[in-house]
Amino acid sequence: MTMSVVVKLGTSSVTDSTGGVDYDVLVNIAADVVQLKQQGWTVIVVTSGAITAGWTEVGGGMDRPTDAATLQAVSAVGQPLLMHAWRNAFAEVGTAVGQVLLAPLDFSHRGQYLHARGTLESLHALGVVAIVNENDAVADEEIRFGDNDRLAALVANLVGASHLVLLTDTDGLLTADPRFDPSATLIEEVSAIDTDLVEVAGTSGSAVGSGGMASKLAAARMATWSGITTVIAPARARTPLQKALREKTGFGTTFHPRAERLSARKSWIAFAVASRGVVFINEGALAALENDGRSLLRVGVTSVEGDFVDGDAVDIKGPEGQIVAKGLVRAGAEGWRDGDDVMVHRDDLVLLRRA
């Protein structure tokens, strides 16, 4: 795997207290990115902040709206403002940028997924730094990326990155919420993301972002399952990217990749494709999947939910209702009892309970 990193900045990191673009942060990041490129790194930037910047421009000091239609319209105002600022910041260090707007469909549809990869690879070949954002103006509100944390993890998997750096307004993952517990300390390294860690993460502490530490943990899980080292670190530190990518700990929180990494295709199935239904299985089928590495046969299916068709992704739940796997079905919900014995082939199936 080449030295490549996807760096994501949240809304609270790229905007200031008034909601406008914080140009000083962008200049600092641009200089950091260019230095990494000179050291042989491939760097892609994922940025949030379009909605906040847009509302600052047109909101007239009113409270930020909450309805999807207005927020999507506001993002159309803020996106060129945000890109103009990034363009100027990188111009100061003599580097061109290119805007790439992605929607969930670009990841769930395999053809679109590969086209997106090709665009990012071509930008790199041209010496251009890709600035990626969610296409807020047209994205489906129900399947949005969550302040771009998930988007950044998907992009990292898409391009086969070695590292994902999530820059935020905290020092990293802390043992408690510092707003309520002044004794909270930095967790420097994480080898596995368990339920206790998720409880520590809590919810978003930002009034302008839609992510939060829980969203970053979910992104870190996605990335580490794909073999990608992930770091959560402070955006406003001096050269935060170079510090985050050093092998020694002490800056931010480093999440180490799983020893058993998913292939690019299975990562796509597990994290990029939206589930269209649920397949419930019995104890025998569960044992065959988890212990023997078998395909899911029709005889092991007890019932289904949803309107999925052949080729759709579904969640696979065990006898106790727990999600144990995800896969692409070979039969639709209407006729799942008929046809070939295989419901989900093992090549199209990802086990989700193995940490």
Residue, then its C-alpha position, 0 to 999 in steps of 0.5 A: m500500500t502506498m503512502s496515501v492519506v485522506v484528511k477530513l475537516g469538520t464544519s467546526s474546524v473550517t468555520d469561525s465563530t461567526g459561521g464564515v470560512d476560517y481562512d487561517v485554518l485552510v492555509n495551515i492545512a494547505a501548507d501541511v498537505v503540500q509538504l506531505k506531497q513533497q515527501g511522497w504522500t498522496v493526499i485527498v482533502v474531505t471538507s465540510g462547512a458548505i451549509t454553515a458558510g452558506w447560511t452565514e451569507v444569506g441567513g441575515g442573522m436568523d436561526r439556522p433552518t432545520d428543514a432539508a429543502t432549505l438546508q440543501a439550497v443553502s449548501a448550494v450557496g456555501q459550496p462555491l464560497l468554501m471552494h473559493a477559500w480552499r482554492n486561495a489557500f492552496a494558491e498561496v503554496g502554489t498548488a491547484v485544487g479540484q472539486v469533487l462532489l459525491a452523493p451516497l449513490d456514487f458509492s452504492h452503485r458499483g459503476q459510479y464507485l469505480h468512476a469516482r475512483g478514476t476521477l480521483e486518480s486522474l486528479h492526482a496524476l495531474g498534480v491537483v489536490a482533490i477537495v471532496n464534499e458531499n453533494d448536499a444540494v441533491a443528497d437524500e436526507e435519509i442516507r446522508f454521510g453525517d458531517n462527512d466522517r463516513l464519506a471520508a472513510l468511504v473515500a479512503n477505502l475507495v482509493g486504497a489509502s493507508h491512512l485516514v486523518l479526521l481533524t476536529d476541534t478536540d485533542g482526539l478521543l478523550t476518556a470523558d466529555p471535558r465539558f462535564d469532566p475536567s479530569a478527562t484525558l486523551i486516549e492515545e491508541v485504540s486497537a479495537i472499537d468496543t461498546d465501552l468506547v462508543e459510550v465514551a464517544g457520546t454525541s456531537g458537541s458542536a452546534v454547527g456540525s452534524g457529526g461528533m465523536a460517535s460519528k468519527l468512531a463509526a468512520a474509524r471502524m469502517a477504515t480499520w476494518s479495511g486495513i486503514t490506520t485512522v487518527i483523530a486529531p486537533a485541526r488547529a494544531r501546527t502541521p497537524l497532518q505531519k504530526a498525526l502521521r508520525e509513528k510515535t503516539g502522543f498527538g491525537t488518537t490512533f486507531h490501529p487497523r485490524a489484522e484481518r482486513l476486508s478486501a476492497r469489494k467486501s468493504w464496499i458491500a459492508f459499508a458503502v451499499a445501503s441495505r434494502g431489507v433483512v434476511f433472518i437465519n436459524e442457528g444452523a445457518l449462523a454456525a455455517l457462516e461464522n464457523d465454517g465460512r459457508s455461503l448462506l443457503r435458502v434452507g437456513v433462512t427463516s423469513v425476510e423483510g423488505d422489498f429487495v431484489d436479486g443483487d441488493a444488499v441485505d442485513i443478515k440477522g441471527p435467531e436472536g435478532q442480532i445483525v451478524a452479516k451483510g451480503l448481496v442476495r441472489a433472490g428477491a424478497e418475493g421469490w426467495r423460497d424458489g430457485d438456486d439453493v444459495m441465498v447469499h454466496r460467501d464471496d458476496l457476504v461479510l461477517l460483522r461480529r468479528a472484531 
